[in-house]
Amino acid sequence: MSQSREIIAHDLVKRYGDFAAVDNISFKVNAGEVYGFLGPNGAGKSTTVTMLTTLSLPTSGTATVGGFDITRQANDVRRISGVTLQDVGLDPLMTSLELLTIQSRLFGMNSKQAKDRAMELLAIVKLNEPGVIKRPVGKYSGGMRRRLDLAMGLAHEPEILFLDEPTTGLDPASRRDIWAEVRRLNRELGMTIFLTTQYLEEADELADRIAIMVKGKIAIEGQPEALKSSLGSESINVTFKDADSAASAKDELAEMFDRVQLDRRMVRLYKNGAAQVVPAVVNRLNERALVPTSLTLTTPTLDDVFLQVTGQTINNDTEEDEPAA
């Protein structure tokens, strides 16, 4: 066991020529914490993970994982860390049992220990039915491959687990299966988990704290509930048939609210006690012949926090941190 399950970064930078994919970020992930790392595409999330997992060297700055320096003690970092990255690299011709057995052998287990560990992991990720075990991985569904990739990262019983968008492309049921396993690992084993995700609901569900990256920098950090509360108690979301109508409504309603946010065809209106001014909003829109297609009253969500910080809604496409060659 290492002396600490913390992750600490100090002034971490990763440059590709003149482009700063990660631009002087500092943060601390406490032992036993689930830390959500969010940001729009190209913000630098995956680049940060590759540095923390020793897959690429920082341009400058320092970081420790479990008390070990990511550049000077890379082997120790790898020994105590489990990693599941965006791209699942699994041999399609092998079975899950074969892959997990090989993975366990690579971490020093003998044949019996490796096979026992492989069977244990298959049970954990619900891939232990005889027909599934014997099936080549190439015939697995996307959700099954994701669950197997998670099992591969757990083969050596890591103290710290890096999950880089572990549920991208999964159906809702498979996504929730992964969530349940992440919770179990954290609560039962005390595992520190560094989670990057494109799903704000996922971060809200799992993370003790989150950080939002924008253009290589950490723009905001805190507990999800605190970040949501900072926006106020309620918001009115008004949707229109087109973006021009929404923009006109934003201009008309701005003076009535503490903060107004335009998101394509929707105007988000923030104010304590927003429910009391709904009739006034409807009247003002009617006076200006602006007809909404819907009007809802909500408490702030992480979507609202993300929109406030980044100026955009999150895009669930695959992230590319590095500039094109």
N, C-alpha and C positions, 0 to 999 in steps of 0.2 A: 504493500500500500504506500502511496506517496504521502508526503506530509500534509498535503492540501488538495482539495478538489476544486479550488478556485481557478478562474481564468482571468488574467489581468493583462490589459494592453495599455501601453503608454506611448503616445505620439507615434502611432503606427502609420506608415506610409507605404504605398505600393504604386510605382510609376511605370508606365510603358511609354518611353520617350518623354514627350512633354505632357502626356495625359496622366493625371492623378486618379487612378481608379479608387484608391483609398487615400484620404487626404488628412493625415495628422489626427487620428482618432484615439481616444482614451476611454476605457471603461473597465468595470470589474464585475464579474459574475461570481456570486457567492456560492460557497459549497452547498450542494443539495438543492440548488435553485434551477428552475426552468426559465431561461432567458430568451425572449423572443426578439429576433433581429429582422426588422421590416424595412421596406423601401421600394420605390418604383424600379422598373427594369433599368439596369445599368447603374444603380446607386452604389454598388460596391460590396453587396452582401456576400456573394459567392467568392469574390476575391479575398475578402476577410477570412472566410472559412479555409480557403486553400493555404493561407499563411499560418493560421492557428493550428492546422493539421500537418504542417511541415511539407506540404506539396509544392509550395513556392516560397521563396525568400522575400522578406520585406526589403524595400529600398532603404528605409531607415526606421528608427523606433525600436521598441522592444515589446515582447509579450512572453508571459509564462502560462503554461497549462499544467495544472496540478503541481505547481512549484518548479517546473522544469522549463528552461529557456528554449524557445522554439527553434533557435538557430544553433546554439551550442550543445543542446541536449535533445536533439531531435529523436533519437532512438527511444529515450525515456518517454517523451511525449507520445510517440506511437504506441508504446507498450501499455500506457494507461488509458488511451483514448480509443473510442469506437467511432467510425465514420460511415455515414451513408450520404452519398453525393447525389446531385440531380440526375446524372446519367447512370442508369443501372447497368453495370457491366458484368453480365452473367453469361457463362458458356451455355448456349441454347441446347447443346447435345447432351449435357450432363444432367443428372438428377439433383434435386435439392439435397438429398442425403450425401451424395458424393461431394458436392461443393462445400457443404458445411463441415464434412469430415476433413477435407483437405485444408480448409481455413483453420480448423482447430489444430491440426498437425503443425501448421506453420507457426503456431504460438507455443510449441513445445510439448503438446500432449502425445501420449503413445496411442497406438491404434484403437485400443478399447476405450480409453478416455475420450478420444476424438469422436468415435461413433456414438458413445453415450451422450456426449455434449450435443452432437448434431440432432439426435432424437429429442433431447430436452428442448432444444431451440425450435424444432419443428412443431412441437406441442404448444410452445409459448405463442407462436405466430399462426397457429391453427392451420398447419400444412401437414399434419401427421396422419391423414387418412391413407391407407395402403395404396389406393389408386393414384393419389397425388404424389406420394413419395416416389413411386416408380415411373412417373411421367417425366419426360425430358422438360427442362425448364423453358425451352423454346415454345412449348405448348401451353404455358401458364398464361393466365389473364394478366392485365396490367396490375391489378390489385394484388394478385398472388406474387408477382415478381417484386413488388414493393415490400411486401411482408417478408419475403425471402432476403431481400437486401438488408432489411433491418436486422434479421437474424444473423446475417454475415457480420454486421458491425458489432454484434454482441457475443461473438464466439469466445473471446478471451475474457469475458466478464469485466469490461472496462469500468473505470471509475467516472469517466467523463465521456459523454456521448454527443457527437456533432451530427445534427440532422439538417441537411441542406434541402429544403423543400421536399419533405418525405412523402407528401400526399398529392403532389401535382399530377393531374390527369386521372385521379381515382374517382370512382363513383362515391356517392355519399355514405353508403354502408361500409365500403372498404376504408374510407377516410376515418370513420368513427372507430373502426377496429384498431387502426394505427393509434388514434388518440388514446384509446383505452390502454394500449400497451405502453405508451409513453408515460401515462399517469402511473401505471403500476411500477415501472422501472424507477420513477422518481420517488414515489411514496414508500414502496416496500424496500428498495435497495439504496435509497438516498443518493441516486445517481444525479450528478450535475448534467444538465442538458442544455445545449446551445442550439436553438431552433431558428432557422431562417424559413420563412413561409410567405407565400403570396395570398394566403387566405386569412383575412383579418379575424374571422370567426374562430379560426384555429388558434391564433395568438391569444385572443380573448379567453378562450376555453382552457388553454394549457399554461400560459406564461405567468410567472410571478411578477416579472418586470419585462418591459419591452423597450427597445430603442428603435427609432426610425432614422434611417440614413437617407440623405438627399445629396446627390452629386459628390459622393465620397466622404461626406461628413456626417456625424451624428447630430441631427437637428433637435431631437428631444428624447428624453429617457424618463421612465417612471413606471409605477404600477398602473395597470390598465384602468382600474376604477378611478384612480386619482387623475389620470389624464382625461378621462371622459368627464369627470366632475368639473374639471377646470373650464369646460366649455359652457357651463350653465346647466340648469336643471332640465330644460326642454328646448325643442326646436320645432319649427313648422316647416315642412317640406312641401313645396308647391311645384307641381310638374305641368309643363305646357306642351303643346303639340310640336313646337319647334324652338330652336335655340334663340332666335331673334325675340320671340315673345318672352322667353325667360329673362333675357337681358333687359328688356324694357321693364319687366316686373321688378327686377332687382333695383333698377334706378328709382322706380316709384316707391318702393317699400323701405329703402335703406334708412331713411330718417326715423322710422318707427322702431328700429331694433338696435341692439348693442353691436351686432355683427351680422353681415349678410354674405353668403358664399354662393357663387354661381357654379353649377356643375352641369354643363351641357344644357339639357332641357329642364333641369330642376334648379329651383332657388331654395336655399336653406337659410332660415331666418332664426337667429338665436336671441333669446331674451328670457330672463327669469320671469316665471308666470306667463309664458307664451300663450297658454290656453285662453287667457282672458282677452287677448287681442285678436283671436281668430275672426270674430265678426267684423272687426275694423279692417282686417286684411281683405276679406271677401268684398266688403263695400268699396274699398279703394280700387281693387281690381275691376269690379263692375263699372265704376265711374270711368275707368280708362279703357273699357272694352277689351280687357285682357282676360280671356276665359281659360282657366286651368283645366287640365284633364283629371287631376287628382290633388287632394290636399290632405296631408297626414300630420299628426302631432306625435312626436317621438322624444324619448330621452336620448342624450348623446350616445353614440357608439364609437368604436374604434375607427369606423369608416369616416366619421366626422373629424376625429383627431387627425387621421391620415390626410384628409382633404385640406384641413387647415394648415398642416405643416408643409405638405408637398405641393398644394395647389392643384392636385389631380386625384382621381380615384385610382385604386391599385389595378394594375394590368396583369392578368393571369397568364401571360405568355412566358416562354422560357427566357430567362435572363441572360444577357450577354454583357459582362462587365468590361471586357477588354475591347479596345477599338479594332475595327476591321484592319486586316493586314493590307 
